[in-house]
Amino acid sequence: MGRTPIVDDEVMHARLAEVFRGMAGAAVRAGAAEQDAERRARAALVRIEGALVVARVLDDPSVFEQVLGELPDLLAR
């Protein structure tokens, strides 16, 4: 038997979309055009998700903390 997911896929998608919109909005407020803001937000999400995986595999939360520290520069370049 398969495991029951902790969070429904639809709920997870909605939350991730909300985070994406928030980051894109932050990039727009920092002066980015809409299309560039979306690119920055997408890149930020990819880095966050990758850092979460690596931090868990290495049992080293500093990997994730480093990426979080880089987010303002990534979104506001």
C-alpha positions as CSV (number, residue, x, y, z in Angstrom):
1,M,0.0,0.0,0.0
2,G,1.1,3.5,-0.8
3,R,1.6,6.1,1.9
4,T,-0.9,8.9,2.3
5,P,0.8,12.2,1.5
6,I,1.1,14.7,4.4
7,V,0.1,17.5,2.1
8,D,-2.3,17.2,-0.8
9,D,-0.7,18.0,-4.2
10,E,-3.2,20.7,-4.9
11,V,-2.5,22.4,-1.6
12,M,1.2,22.1,-2.1
13,H,0.9,23.6,-5.6
14,A,-1.2,26.5,-4.3
15,R,1.3,27.3,-1.5
16,L,4.2,27.1,-3.8
17,A,2.4,29.4,-6.3
18,E,1.8,31.9,-3.4
19,V,5.5,31.8,-2.5
20,F,6.4,32.3,-6.1
21,R,4.1,35.3,-6.4
22,G,5.5,36.8,-3.2
23,M,9.1,36.5,-4.4
24,A,8.2,37.9,-7.8
25,G,6.5,40.8,-6.1
26,A,9.6,41.5,-4.0
27,A,11.7,41.5,-7.2
28,V,9.2,44.0,-8.9
29,R,9.4,46.2,-5.8
30,A,13.2,46.1,-6.1
31,G,12.9,47.5,-9.6
32,A,12.7,44.4,-11.9
33,A,10.4,44.2,-14.9
34,E,7.6,41.6,-14.5
35,Q,9.2,39.0,-16.8
36,D,12.6,39.4,-15.1
37,A,10.9,39.3,-11.6
38,E,9.4,35.9,-12.5
39,R,12.7,34.6,-13.7
40,R,14.3,35.7,-10.5
41,A,11.6,34.1,-8.4
42,R,11.9,30.8,-10.3
43,A,15.6,30.8,-9.8
44,A,15.2,31.5,-6.1
45,L,12.7,28.6,-5.7
46,V,15.1,26.2,-7.5
47,R,17.9,27.3,-5.2
48,I,15.8,26.9,-2.1
49,E,14.5,23.5,-3.0
50,G,18.0,22.3,-4.0
51,A,19.5,23.6,-0.8
52,L,16.8,21.8,1.2
53,V,17.7,18.5,-0.5
54,V,21.4,19.0,-0.1
55,A,21.1,20.2,3.5
56,R,19.1,17.1,4.4
57,V,21.4,14.7,2.6
58,L,24.5,16.2,4.2
59,D,22.8,16.8,7.5
60,D,24.1,20.3,7.3
61,P,21.6,23.1,7.6
62,S,24.2,25.7,6.8
63,V,23.7,25.0,3.1
64,F,20.1,26.1,3.4
65,E,21.0,29.1,5.6
66,Q,23.5,30.2,3.0
67,V,20.9,30.2,0.2
68,L,18.4,32.1,2.4
69,G,21.1,34.7,3.0
70,E,21.6,35.1,-0.8
71,L,17.9,35.6,-1.6
72,P,17.8,39.4,-1.2
73,D,20.6,39.8,-3.7
74,L,19.1,37.2,-6.1
75,L,15.7,38.9,-6.1
76,A,16.9,42.5,-6.1
77,R,19.9,42.4,-8.5
